[in-house]
Amino acid sequence: MRFVTRLTLAASLVVGTIAAPARAAEPDPLLPPETEGVVYVNFKQILESDIIKKYALDAIKQGLETENAQQMMKALGLDPLKDVERLSIGFWSGKPSGEESNFAGTVRGKFDPEKLFKAVEAETKKNPERVKLIKNGKYTLIKATNEEAQPGMPKDLFAAVADDKTIVMASSEKVCVTQIQRTEEGASKSALSKAMTALILKMDDKASMYFCGLNTIKEAPMMPPQIGQIIDDPEKFAKQLVNIDTMAMEFRLSDEFGMSMTM
């Protein structure tokens, strides 16, 4: 079944449908086989869209011109407006009950591994309980710990600069190391399941952002009150979620904003 929702913004809106994309999205080869859902953000497309240039880019640039921002950018060797291109995050349940969530992700762009490492090393001295550098064989990983993580969410994040174009992260040290190894091997083929790969191939490579996933919901979930702003009958919608196999949402920014949802 297909639901198309219209959002109300100050700018005029368009609503798209997820038909055959102009150019099919490609699964990130570093996402692990157990992935059940993917969130993708195309930062480069968002920043180059007319609506962001018109309404938000000047404010973003002003924020990056502050002394603190400039110092951080210099330390990291990173210009977020130019060097960060896209983000892919895969997630899956770690238990049959779905009580534990796991994730793995990649940030693609242009990075300075040496400067990023030195910046993290400095942070480990300021906040040793939150940020550590750990060894796994020949690899050095960043371990960030959030003791205030919500129930069901992993409290540890493992990350590394796999090369000058790729930052990897995961809730598992083992998965993070595998991501680095696949980067070294020059992996280009999807490691995802056939169903997950096929779903991503239906997404538009030029979308500003998309989410797609395989349905693992067995019981109708409680819906937040805000969902009523975009869906007429939230209770009916919650019951329908149990009967669907896949779900997907796309967001597009150009000179307008568009959103579409397919189930």
Sine and cosine of phi, psi and omega as CSV:
sin_phi,cos_phi,sin_psi,cos_psi,sin_omega,cos_omega
0.00,0.00,0.35,-0.94,-0.08,-1.00
-0.79,-0.61,0.77,-0.64,0.09,-1.00
-0.88,-0.47,0.76,-0.65,0.09,-1.00
-0.86,-0.51,0.83,-0.56,-0.07,-1.00
-0.94,-0.34,0.54,-0.84,0.03,-1.00
-0.91,-0.41,0.80,-0.60,0.02,-1.00
-0.99,-0.17,0.50,-0.87,0.00,-1.00
-0.97,-0.22,0.88,-0.48,0.03,-1.00
-0.74,-0.67,0.20,-0.98,0.03,-1.00
-0.89,0.45,-0.62,0.79,0.04,-1.00
-0.98,0.20,0.38,-0.93,0.06,-1.00
-0.93,0.36,0.48,-0.88,-0.11,-0.99
-0.87,-0.50,0.42,-0.91,0.17,-0.98
-0.77,-0.64,0.53,-0.85,0.03,-1.00
-0.91,-0.42,0.83,-0.56,-0.01,-1.00
-0.98,-0.18,0.12,-0.99,0.11,-0.99
-0.82,-0.58,0.50,-0.86,0.01,-1.00
-1.00,0.06,1.00,0.09,0.08,-1.00
-0.98,-0.18,-0.37,-0.93,0.04,-1.00
-0.91,0.41,0.87,-0.48,-0.04,-1.00
-0.93,0.38,0.42,-0.91,0.04,-1.00
-0.87,0.49,-0.60,0.80,0.06,-1.00
-0.59,-0.81,0.86,-0.51,-0.07,-1.00
-0.91,0.41,0.67,-0.74,0.09,-1.00
-0.92,0.38,0.42,-0.91,0.01,-1.00
-0.91,-0.40,0.73,-0.68,0.04,-1.00
-0.89,0.46,0.66,-0.75,0.06,-1.00
-0.94,0.34,0.82,-0.57,-0.08,-1.00
-0.92,0.39,-0.17,0.98,-0.02,-1.00
-1.00,-0.06,-0.10,1.00,0.04,-1.00
-0.97,0.24,0.67,-0.74,-0.13,-0.99
-0.97,0.24,0.35,-0.94,-0.06,-1.00
-0.86,0.51,-0.50,0.87,-0.06,-1.00
-0.98,0.22,-0.04,1.00,-0.02,-1.00
-0.83,0.56,0.77,-0.64,0.03,-1.00
-0.94,-0.34,-0.27,0.96,0.01,-1.00
-0.41,-0.91,0.44,-0.90,-0.05,-1.00
-0.71,-0.71,0.70,-0.71,0.18,-0.98
-0.92,-0.39,0.76,-0.65,-0.03,-1.00
-0.80,-0.60,0.73,-0.68,0.05,-1.00
-0.79,-0.61,0.83,-0.56,0.00,-1.00
-0.98,-0.18,1.00,0.05,-0.07,-1.00
-0.88,0.47,-0.63,0.78,-0.03,-1.00
-0.89,0.46,-0.71,0.71,0.01,-1.00
-0.90,0.43,-0.65,0.76,-0.01,-1.00
-0.88,0.47,-0.75,0.66,-0.05,-1.00
-0.92,0.38,-0.45,0.89,-0.01,-1.00
-1.00,-0.01,-0.06,1.00,-0.01,-1.00
-0.95,0.31,0.54,-0.84,-0.05,-1.00
-0.89,0.46,-0.60,0.80,-0.06,-1.00
-0.93,0.38,-0.59,0.81,0.05,-1.00
-0.95,0.31,-0.67,0.74,0.04,-1.00
-0.86,0.52,-0.60,0.80,-0.07,-1.00
-0.98,0.19,-0.65,0.76,-0.17,-0.99
-0.94,-0.33,-0.32,0.95,-0.16,-0.99
-0.73,-0.69,-0.40,0.92,-0.16,-0.99
-0.89,0.46,-0.65,0.76,0.00,-1.00
-0.88,0.48,-0.66,0.75,0.00,-1.00
-0.92,0.40,-0.62,0.78,0.03,-1.00
-0.90,0.44,-0.70,0.71,0.00,-1.00
-0.89,0.45,-0.64,0.77,0.03,-1.00
-0.89,0.46,-0.65,0.76,0.03,-1.00
-0.89,0.45,-0.56,0.83,-0.01,-1.00
-0.99,0.13,-0.14,0.99,0.00,-1.00
-1.00,-0.02,-0.06,1.00,0.03,-1.00
-0.92,0.38,0.35,-0.94,-0.06,-1.00
-0.88,0.47,-0.69,0.72,0.00,-1.00
-0.89,0.45,-0.68,0.73,0.00,-1.00
-0.90,0.43,-0.67,0.74,0.00,-1.00
-0.90,0.43,-0.64,0.77,0.03,-1.00
-0.90,0.44,-0.67,0.74,0.00,-1.00
-0.91,0.41,-0.70,0.71,0.00,-1.00
-0.88,0.47,-0.62,0.78,0.02,-1.00
-0.92,0.39,-0.67,0.74,-0.01,-1.00
-0.91,0.41,-0.61,0.79,-0.03,-1.00
-0.99,0.11,-0.29,0.96,-0.09,-1.00
0.91,0.42,0.63,0.78,-0.17,-0.99
-0.67,-0.74,0.77,-0.64,0.16,-0.99
-0.94,-0.33,0.96,-0.26,-0.08,-1.00
-0.88,0.48,-0.36,0.93,0.02,-1.00
-0.99,0.17,-0.30,0.95,-0.06,-1.00
-0.86,-0.51,-0.53,0.85,-0.22,-0.98
-0.99,-0.13,-0.28,0.96,-0.01,-1.00
-0.97,-0.24,0.90,-0.45,-0.10,-1.00
-0.99,-0.16,-0.78,0.62,-0.08,-1.00
-0.40,-0.92,0.38,-0.92,-0.02,-1.00
-0.78,-0.62,0.71,-0.70,0.10,-1.00
-0.79,-0.62,0.78,-0.63,0.04,-1.00
-0.78,-0.62,0.81,-0.59,0.11,-0.99
-0.96,-0.28,0.57,-0.82,-0.01,-1.00
-0.64,-0.77,0.37,-0.93,-0.03,-1.00
-0.32,-0.95,0.32,-0.95,0.04,-1.00
-1.00,0.09,0.66,-0.75,-0.02,-1.00
-1.00,-0.01,-0.20,0.98,0.00,-1.00
-0.74,-0.68,0.45,-0.89,0.05,-1.00
-0.83,0.56,-0.52,0.85,-0.01,-1.00
-0.97,0.24,-0.22,0.98,0.00,-1.00
0.97,0.24,0.27,0.96,-0.06,-1.00
-0.97,0.23,-0.28,0.96,-0.05,-1.00
-0.82,-0.58,0.76,-0.65,-0.01,-1.00
-0.96,-0.29,0.54,-0.84,0.04,-1.00
-0.74,-0.67,0.37,-0.93,0.00,-1.00
-0.47,-0.88,0.31,-0.95,0.15,-0.99
-0.51,-0.86,0.60,-0.80,-0.05,-1.00
-0.51,-0.86,0.22,-0.98,0.07,-1.00
-0.70,-0.71,0.57,-0.82,0.17,-0.99
-0.89,-0.45,0.83,-0.56,-0.02,-1.00
-0.96,-0.30,0.62,-0.78,0.01,-1.00
0.18,-0.98,-0.65,-0.76,0.00,-1.00
-0.77,-0.64,0.88,-0.47,-0.13,-0.99
-0.76,-0.65,0.38,-0.93,0.08,-1.00
-0.94,-0.35,1.00,-0.09,-0.08,-1.00
-0.82,0.57,-0.64,0.77,-0.04,-1.00
-0.91,0.42,-0.71,0.70,0.00,-1.00
-0.93,0.37,-0.63,0.77,0.02,-1.00
-0.89,0.45,-0.66,0.75,0.01,-1.00
-0.90,0.45,-0.70,0.71,0.00,-1.00
-0.90,0.43,-0.60,0.80,0.02,-1.00
-0.91,0.41,-0.66,0.75,0.04,-1.00
-0.93,0.37,-0.64,0.77,0.02,-1.00
-0.86,0.51,-0.65,0.76,0.04,-1.00
-0.91,0.41,-0.60,0.80,0.00,-1.00
-0.93,0.38,-0.54,0.84,0.01,-1.00
-0.90,0.43,-0.45,0.89,0.02,-1.00
-0.98,0.18,-0.51,0.86,0.02,-1.00
-0.99,0.17,-0.63,0.77,-0.06,-1.00
-0.74,-0.68,0.92,0.39,-0.08,-1.00
-0.89,0.45,-0.39,0.92,0.00,-1.00
-0.98,0.18,-0.39,0.92,-0.04,-1.00
-0.99,-0.17,-0.57,0.82,-0.09,-1.00
-0.79,-0.62,0.78,-0.62,0.01,-1.00
-0.70,-0.72,0.42,-0.91,0.19,-0.98
-0.96,-0.28,0.82,-0.57,-0.04,-1.00
-0.83,-0.55,0.42,-0.91,0.01,-1.00
-0.97,-0.25,0.67,-0.74,0.14,-0.99
-0.71,-0.71,0.99,-0.10,-0.11,-0.99
0.89,0.45,-0.80,-0.61,-0.01,-1.00
-1.00,0.06,-0.02,1.00,-0.09,-1.00
-0.98,-0.18,0.61,-0.79,0.10,-0.99
-0.95,-0.31,0.83,-0.55,-0.03,-1.00
-0.91,-0.42,0.46,-0.89,0.15,-0.99
-1.00,-0.03,0.76,-0.64,0.09,-1.00
-0.89,-0.46,0.91,-0.41,0.04,-1.00
-0.94,-0.34,0.76,-0.65,-0.07,-1.00
-0.89,-0.45,0.75,-0.66,0.07,-1.00
-0.87,-0.49,0.99,-0.17,-0.03,-1.00
-0.93,0.36,-0.25,0.97,-0.02,-1.00
-0.99,-0.14,0.29,0.96,0.00,-1.00
-0.85,0.52,0.60,-0.80,0.01,-1.00
-0.90,0.44,0.50,-0.87,0.04,-1.00
-0.81,0.58,0.71,-0.70,-0.01,-1.00
1.00,0.00,-0.20,0.98,0.01,-1.00
-0.97,-0.22,0.63,-0.78,0.01,-1.00
-0.90,0.43,0.65,-0.76,0.00,-1.00
-1.00,0.00,-0.27,0.96,-0.02,-1.00
-0.95,-0.31,0.64,-0.77,0.10,-0.99
-0.85,-0.53,0.77,-0.64,0.07,-1.00
-0.93,-0.36,0.70,-0.71,-0.05,-1.00
-0.55,-0.84,0.30,-0.95,0.03,-1.00
-0.29,-0.96,0.41,-0.91,0.14,-0.99
-1.00,-0.02,0.98,-0.21,-0.08,-1.00
-0.94,0.35,-0.61,0.79,0.12,-0.99
-0.32,-0.95,-0.12,-0.99,-0.09,-1.00
-0.97,0.25,0.07,1.00,0.05,-1.00
-0.83,-0.56,-0.04,1.00,-0.16,-0.99
-0.61,-0.79,0.80,-0.59,0.20,-0.98
-0.94,-0.35,0.75,-0.67,0.01,-1.00
-0.91,-0.41,0.44,-0.90,0.01,-1.00
-0.47,-0.88,0.44,-0.90,0.00,-1.00
-0.28,-0.96,0.33,-0.94,0.07,-1.00
-0.99,0.12,-0.12,0.99,-0.01,-1.00
-0.84,-0.55,0.73,-0.68,0.05,-1.00
-0.87,0.50,-0.67,0.74,-0.01,-1.00
-0.88,0.47,-0.69,0.72,0.00,-1.00
-0.91,0.42,-0.65,0.76,0.00,-1.00
-0.88,0.48,-0.69,0.72,0.03,-1.00
-0.89,0.45,-0.65,0.76,0.03,-1.00
-0.88,0.48,-0.61,0.79,0.05,-1.00
-0.88,0.47,-0.69,0.73,0.03,-1.00
-0.88,0.47,-0.70,0.71,-0.02,-1.00
-0.89,0.45,-0.66,0.75,0.02,-1.00
-0.92,0.39,-0.53,0.85,0.09,-1.00
-0.91,0.42,-0.70,0.71,0.01,-1.00
-0.89,0.46,-0.56,0.83,0.00,-1.00
-0.98,0.21,-0.15,0.99,-0.04,-1.00
0.95,0.31,0.54,0.84,-0.04,-1.00
-0.83,0.55,0.74,-0.68,0.02,-1.00
-0.78,-0.63,-0.20,0.98,-0.03,-1.00
-0.99,-0.11,0.64,-0.77,0.01,-1.00
-0.88,0.48,0.69,-0.72,0.09,-1.00
-0.99,-0.13,0.02,1.00,-0.06,-1.00
-0.96,0.27,0.23,-0.97,0.08,-1.00
-0.90,0.43,0.32,-0.95,0.02,-1.00
-0.87,0.49,-0.64,0.76,-0.03,-1.00
-0.91,0.41,-0.67,0.74,-0.01,-1.00
-0.94,0.35,-0.65,0.76,0.04,-1.00
-0.88,0.48,-0.71,0.71,-0.01,-1.00
-0.88,0.47,-0.59,0.80,-0.01,-1.00
-0.92,0.38,-0.67,0.74,0.02,-1.00
-0.91,0.42,-0.59,0.81,0.00,-1.00
-0.91,0.42,-0.26,0.97,0.06,-1.00
-1.00,0.07,-0.19,0.98,0.01,-1.00
-0.99,0.16,0.33,-0.94,-0.02,-1.00
-1.00,-0.05,0.84,-0.54,0.00,-1.00
-0.86,0.50,-0.42,0.91,-0.05,-1.00
-1.00,-0.09,0.08,1.00,0.04,-1.00
-0.91,0.42,0.53,-0.85,0.06,-1.00
-0.94,0.35,-0.59,0.81,-0.02,-1.00
-0.34,-0.94,0.56,-0.83,0.15,-0.99
-0.56,-0.83,0.40,-0.92,0.15,-0.99
-0.77,-0.63,0.68,-0.74,0.13,-0.99
-0.53,-0.84,0.52,-0.85,-0.05,-1.00
-0.30,-0.95,0.33,-0.94,0.10,-1.00
-1.00,0.02,0.70,-0.72,-0.08,-1.00
-0.97,0.23,0.82,-0.57,0.07,-1.00
-0.87,-0.49,0.20,0.98,-0.03,-1.00
-0.97,0.23,0.81,-0.59,0.00,-1.00
-0.96,-0.28,-0.37,0.93,0.02,-1.00
-0.76,-0.65,0.52,-0.85,-0.01,-1.00
-0.88,0.48,0.84,-0.54,-0.04,-1.00
-0.99,0.14,0.33,-0.94,0.14,-0.99
-0.96,0.28,0.76,-0.65,-0.03,-1.00
-0.99,-0.14,0.68,-0.73,0.04,-1.00
-0.91,0.40,0.52,-0.86,-0.03,-1.00
-0.83,0.56,-0.55,0.84,-0.06,-1.00
-0.90,0.44,-0.36,0.93,-0.05,-1.00
-0.90,0.43,-0.39,0.92,0.03,-1.00
-0.91,0.42,-0.25,0.97,0.02,-1.00
-0.96,0.26,-0.36,0.93,-0.02,-1.00
-0.85,-0.53,-0.21,0.98,0.01,-1.00
-0.79,-0.61,0.78,-0.62,-0.12,-0.99
-0.90,0.44,-0.68,0.74,-0.08,-1.00
-0.78,-0.62,1.00,0.08,-0.06,-1.00
-0.85,0.53,-0.61,0.79,-0.02,-1.00
-0.91,0.42,-0.69,0.72,0.04,-1.00
-0.90,0.43,-0.65,0.76,0.01,-1.00
-0.87,0.49,-0.68,0.73,0.00,-1.00
-0.88,0.48,-0.65,0.76,0.01,-1.00
-0.93,0.37,-0.58,0.81,0.01,-1.00
-0.92,0.38,-0.46,0.89,-0.03,-1.00
-0.86,0.51,-0.53,0.85,-0.03,-1.00
-0.92,0.39,-0.46,0.89,-0.13,-0.99
-0.99,-0.11,0.03,1.00,-0.03,-1.00
-0.98,-0.19,0.40,-0.92,-0.03,-1.00
-0.99,-0.12,-0.60,0.80,-0.04,-1.00
-0.63,-0.77,0.30,-0.95,0.10,-1.00
-0.57,-0.82,0.47,-0.88,-0.03,-1.00
-0.44,-0.90,0.59,-0.81,0.07,-1.00
-0.68,-0.73,0.64,-0.77,0.07,-1.00
-0.79,-0.61,0.60,-0.80,0.10,-1.00
-0.84,-0.55,0.68,-0.73,-0.02,-1.00
-0.76,-0.65,0.75,-0.66,0.10,-0.99
-0.90,-0.43,0.77,-0.64,0.12,-0.99
-0.66,-0.75,-0.92,-0.39,0.19,-0.98
-1.00,-0.05,0.00,1.00,0.02,-1.00
-0.63,-0.78,-0.03,-1.00,0.02,-1.00
-0.86,-0.51,0.76,-0.65,0.03,-1.00
-0.78,-0.63,0.54,-0.84,0.02,-1.00
-0.63,-0.77,0.62,-0.78,0.12,-0.99
-0.60,-0.80,0.51,-0.86,0.00,-1.00
-0.72,-0.69,0.73,-0.69,-0.01,-1.00
-0.79,-0.62,0.66,-0.75,0.06,-1.00
-0.72,-0.70,0.00,0.00,0.00,0.00
